[in-house]
Amino acid sequence: MLKFLSYQERGILSSLELMRAEITRRIYSLELSKTRDVQRIHSGAVNCLDIDPSEGKYLLSGGADSGIVIYDIECRPAPSNFTCSSVCSISRSNKHAHKYSVETVQWYPHDTGMFTSSAMDNTLKVWDTNALVPAEKFTFEKPIYCHNMSSIAMKHCLICVGTASSLVTLCDLRNGSSTHTLKGHKGPVMAVKWSNKDEFQLATSSQDNRVMLWDIRRSKGSLMVLDQHNGEKGAASTAAVSTAHNGHVTGLCFTSDGLNLLSCGTDDRLRLWDVMTGRNTLINYGKILNNTRRNLKLCVSSDASDDLVFVPSLSDICVFEIHSGRPVVNLTGHYSRVNACTFHPLFQELYSAGNDSNILIWEPEIDRELQPTMEDGKKGQKNIADTWSSDED
């Protein structure tokens, strides 16, 4: 780090390059926090997490105990030991709470005054954060595996919902109705994700082993069905050509620039897709153990020289370089299967949750290069104090 600061002073390195270099160093040095933890509130597995994108101050979690908790994760500067405490919670005893396991929670992208939750009780609820009561409720015929709101949409306010049905449903927050459904999958929809580049583009995946890209303005069906073999039928049977994985596709995530899509499946594979062409980039990430029967929440970093993807793999979190597939590290700290992880872009921190009821914080390692300088400063202060003492004597 001192070398980069020296380069900037001499005009060799720009401020933007310095920032990118420091962000890259931080995300490549993530480790389990030794001074910070999150208050344990959930009595069962924690299934989902989300950090509010407007302030980056509040963490939202949902669990198998049907509870929803909001934590205050802001502590700058942090004391030697700090526990991120619960601000408020919606427990099973609350008359407005979900009846069964909460599968997905998400903050409203532009304001912390509202958040959404969906559960296995077939309901999607839109909550007023201040009153902690549902402002809107959508009921479906089958359990909900996932839902997602666009972070960039300006011309619509749609929530995409994936259920145990093969239909993808779009719910409109403006009028409280289900506008229309997307037909194409042949099994329960396990993951849905809006593009962070095009507000009308949507990716969905299902137990039929397929990943589909949609433009919601089109009425004739999906834009494309992703093919793991890129149309080469010689390598596999015709039945497998139109599938993205050889197992259920349980997780989706767009890269920070929106140009690529990551998908993970129960075939223990992670794949990177070119969104424009729909081609499999054929990057080999190795084997990533995935036997979950619910939506798996993976995430990516942003603003680094080489962004990373964080993928739950049983009780570990596997970290890879997105565009090279190079394994960086395995984050180990949970005692049971990890269900979700979310990245904090402001401080380059990772939050993860699992079946052990714990929410863990992974933060950058302290820059060792700066430590001698700090120690030298303390020694210098001590020497000055000694000199003053001698003068007084």
Beta strands, then each sheet from edge to edge (+ up, - down):
strand 1: 30-32
strand 2: 36-38
strand 3: 46-51
strand 4: 58-63
strand 5: 68-72
strand 6: 82-84
strand 7: 86-90
strand 8: 102-107
strand 9: 114-119
strand 10: 123-128
strand 11: 133-139
strand 12: 144-149
strand 13: 158-163
strand 14: 168-172
strand 15: 177-182
strand 16: 189-194
strand 17: 201-206
strand 18: 211-215
strand 19: 224-225
strand 20: 249-254
strand 21: 260-265
strand 22: 270-274
strand 23: 299-300
strand 24: 308-313
strand 25: 316-321
strand 26: 327-332
strand 27: 338-344
strand 28: 349-354
strand 29: 359-364
sheet 1: 1+ 29- 28+ 27-
sheet 2: 2+ 6+
sheet 3: 3+ 4- 5+ 7-
sheet 4: 8+ 9- 10+ 11-
sheet 5: 12+ 13- 14+ 15-
sheet 6: 16+ 17- 18+ 19-
sheet 7: 20+ 21- 22+
sheet 8: 23+ 24- 25+ 26-
end
